[in-house]
Amino acid sequence: MRTLSILGATGSIGRSTLEVVRANPGQFRIIAVVGGHDATALAQAAVAARARFAALADPAGLGALRAALGSSGIACGAGQQAVLDAAAMPTDLIVAGISGIAGLKPTVAALAPGRRIALANKETLVCAGDFFMAEARRLGTTILPMDSEHNAVAQALCGRSLADVARITLTASGGPFRTWDAERIRKARREEALTHPNYAMGAKITVDSAGLVNKGLELIEAHHIFGIEPDRLDAVIHPQQIVHGLVSFTDGSMIAGMARPNMCVPIADCLAAERRLVSGVPAPDLAALGGLGFEAPDLVRFPALGLAMQAMRAGGHATAVLNAADEVAVEAFLAGAICFGDIHRIIEETLEVTARDIMRSPSSVEEALAIDHTARIAARGVMASGRVGTA
Ligand SMILES: NC(=O)c1ccc[n+]([C@@H]2O[C@H](COP(=O)([O-])OP(=O)(O)OC[C@H]3O[C@@H](n4cnc5c(N)ncnc54)[C@H](OP(=O)(O)O)[C@@H]3O)[C@@H](O)[C@H]2O)c1
């Protein structure tokens, strides 16, 4: 039996991870589960998984967490230190499934010799990718890509040398606005942006997917996780999301990683040891599908993807700025303060404003968080300027 901790146990990734654990009885012992603010949901997850320790990020939730855990005998804590302690508890495997920059510190705290981190929190790589991957190498931690596209690429690469790789391609569904014109996208409502065609995910990543900024974040993630330069990375729209990632080799052959669009598949791959696990998801039925479509992404209607690609090429602090501006903008959009079309404008202006500051690629968590802080102030300044915020 292998030991496993789950950061973000109450979220979409965390719930799917626990589903895979349940589908493979007797294979995992859950050590720690971590949540953000929902004490009741965390206690339920901890009790159902028979975890040893439950940590809630919100310090005010400690009483509610204790009460909800009742006489279960599960130890608990609340606040940032409790989350970091949970992440550092020894386990064979840990799932990094916290959303946003909030996942950076706990994911770094999870680095340990011989450990395997199944990484869903892409922000760790987008904001501090050079530092994080160097630390993982230094400590001897294996990073397993849990994002479906990167997981498919890792399986297609199958340990082959990057020297044989001509191109890595990530697919995107195109989101709910794939066929919409630019003006309709600009005015898209919250409920419309929260309707992903294939996946039920957390609100932030769903809105990011609608504007294709998520694909940009994933290209940056691929750059770090596979150690491949931006010019050998691209994205293609594939509405069915059966193909998740493709590797083109220098001899003209191409290997596609395929599965139904269900996160239990890449999660099962990350949690597997020598043998494959039960994911509960059958392989795609190609005859029933009839056909698979592919098209180039439209950077005019979806400018945030182009901005993310530019930031990836610029390197240094630019991708951390991009992430912070996007988090601020998506939060404002979800709160009804800006329209959908403002998201990319806030990102673009924040990148421009901060380009004057010479900031190198962060070489520590503290540096990454300092860049994030500066970029958030800049993004809020852009929002306050009056140039955005009108539907
Ligand atoms: N969902 C997917 O299918 C998918 C696919 C690929 C990659 N990802 C990536 O996986 C990550 C998680 O996405 P998600 O869709 O699972 O998000 P989600 O459903 O919003 O869940 C986020 C989780 O993080 C917890 N959390 C929030 N703030 C926290 C904090 N400060 N400290 C500790 N925990 C905190 C939440 O707890 P509370 O709910 O209690 O606040 C929840 O458990 C993101 O980076 C996303 O890009 C997701």
Ligand as a Chemical Component Dictionary entry (heavy atoms), coordinates in Angstrom:
data_LIG
# 
_chem_comp.id                   LIG 
_chem_comp.type                 NON-POLYMER 
_chem_comp.pdbx_formal_charge   0 
_chem_comp.three_letter_code    LIG 
# 
loop_
_chem_comp_atom.comp_id 
_chem_comp_atom.atom_id 
_chem_comp_atom.alt_atom_id 
_chem_comp_atom.type_symbol 
_chem_comp_atom.charge 
_chem_comp_atom.model_Cartn_x 
_chem_comp_atom.model_Cartn_y 
_chem_comp_atom.model_Cartn_z 
_chem_comp_atom.pdbx_ordinal 
LIG N1  N1  N 0  -10.258 20.725 -12.649 1  
LIG C1  C1  C 0  -9.582  20.214 -13.645 2  
LIG O1  O1  O 0  -10.102 19.402 -14.413 3  
LIG C2  C2  C 0  -8.133  20.600 -13.858 4  
LIG C3  C3  C 0  -7.435  20.049 -14.945 5  
LIG C4  C4  C 0  -6.091  20.357 -15.091 6  
LIG C5  C5  C 0  -5.457  21.207 -14.207 7  
LIG N2  N2  N 1  -6.151  21.743 -13.181 8  
LIG C6  C6  C 0  -5.457  22.643 -12.258 9  
LIG O2  O2  O 0  -5.598  22.112 -10.964 10 
LIG C7  C7  C 0  -5.687  23.167 -9.993  11 
LIG C8  C8  C 0  -6.985  22.990 -9.212  12 
LIG O3  O3  O 0  -8.076  23.167 -10.096 13 
LIG P1  P1  P 0  -9.562  22.762 -9.676  14 
LIG O4  O4  O 0  -10.374 22.876 -10.912 15 
LIG O5  O5  O -1 -9.540  21.464 -8.948  16 
LIG O6  O6  O 0  -9.924  23.958 -8.680  17 
LIG P2  P2  P 0  -11.111 24.022 -7.620  18 
LIG O7  O7  O 0  -12.195 23.061 -7.962  19 
LIG O8  O8  O 0  -11.455 25.461 -7.489  20 
LIG O9  O9  O 0  -10.429 23.491 -6.257  21 
LIG C9  C9  C 0  -9.395  24.209 -5.639  22 
LIG C10 C10 C 0  -8.971  23.504 -4.370  23 
LIG O10 O10 O 0  -7.940  24.294 -3.739  24 
LIG C11 C11 C 0  -8.369  24.615 -2.395  25 
LIG N3  N3  N 0  -7.800  25.902 -2.037  26 
LIG C12 C12 C 0  -8.157  27.127 -2.478  27 
LIG N4  N4  N 0  -7.386  28.078 -1.906  28 
LIG C13 C13 C 0  -6.523  27.423 -1.074  29 
LIG C14 C14 C 0  -5.476  27.844 -0.221  30 
LIG N5  N5  N 0  -5.170  29.140 -0.065  31 
LIG N6  N6  N 0  -4.780  26.899 0.458   32 
LIG C15 C15 C 0  -5.109  25.589 0.343   33 
LIG N7  N7  N 0  -6.095  25.133 -0.459  34 
LIG C16 C16 C 0  -6.780  26.045 -1.163  35 
LIG C17 C17 C 0  -9.881  24.609 -2.458  36 
LIG O11 O11 O 0  -10.485 24.505 -1.191  37 
LIG P3  P3  P 0  -11.870 25.323 -0.878  38 
LIG O12 O12 O 0  -12.844 24.895 -1.918  39 
LIG O13 O13 O 0  -12.238 24.908 0.502   40 
LIG O14 O14 O 0  -11.534 26.767 -0.973  41 
LIG C18 C18 C 0  -10.088 23.363 -3.328  42 
LIG O15 O15 O 0  -9.880  22.204 -2.580  43 
LIG C19 C19 C 0  -5.589  24.462 -10.793 44 
LIG O16 O16 O 0  -4.272  24.905 -10.798 45 
LIG C20 C20 C 0  -6.019  24.059 -12.196 46 
LIG O17 O17 O 0  -5.456  24.882 -13.205 47 
LIG C21 C21 C 0  -7.468  21.459 -12.992 48 
# 
loop_
_chem_comp_bond.comp_id 
_chem_comp_bond.atom_id_1 
_chem_comp_bond.atom_id_2 
_chem_comp_bond.value_order 
_chem_comp_bond.pdbx_ordinal 
LIG N1  C1  SING 1  
LIG C1  O1  DOUB 2  
LIG C1  C2  SING 3  
LIG C2  C3  SING 4  
LIG C2  C21 DOUB 5  
LIG C3  C4  DOUB 6  
LIG C4  C5  SING 7  
LIG C5  N2  DOUB 8  
LIG N2  C6  SING 9  
LIG N2  C21 SING 10 
LIG C6  O2  SING 11 
LIG C6  C20 SING 12 
LIG O2  C7  SING 13 
LIG C7  C8  SING 14 
LIG C7  C19 SING 15 
LIG C8  O3  SING 16 
LIG O3  P1  SING 17 
LIG P1  O4  DOUB 18 
LIG P1  O5  SING 19 
LIG P1  O6  SING 20 
LIG O6  P2  SING 21 
LIG P2  O7  DOUB 22 
LIG P2  O8  SING 23 
LIG P2  O9  SING 24 
LIG O9  C9  SING 25 
LIG C9  C10 SING 26 
LIG C10 O10 SING 27 
LIG C10 C18 SING 28 
LIG O10 C11 SING 29 
LIG C11 N3  SING 30 
LIG C11 C17 SING 31 
LIG N3  C12 SING 32 
LIG N3  C16 SING 33 
LIG C12 N4  DOUB 34 
LIG N4  C13 SING 35 
LIG C13 C14 SING 36 
LIG C13 C16 DOUB 37 
LIG C14 N5  SING 38 
LIG C14 N6  DOUB 39 
LIG N6  C15 SING 40 
LIG C15 N7  DOUB 41 
LIG N7  C16 SING 42 
LIG C17 O11 SING 43 
LIG C17 C18 SING 44 
LIG O11 P3  SING 45 
LIG P3  O12 DOUB 46 
LIG P3  O13 SING 47 
LIG P3  O14 SING 48 
LIG C18 O15 SING 49 
LIG C19 O16 SING 50 
LIG C19 C20 SING 51 
LIG C20 O17 SING 52 
# 
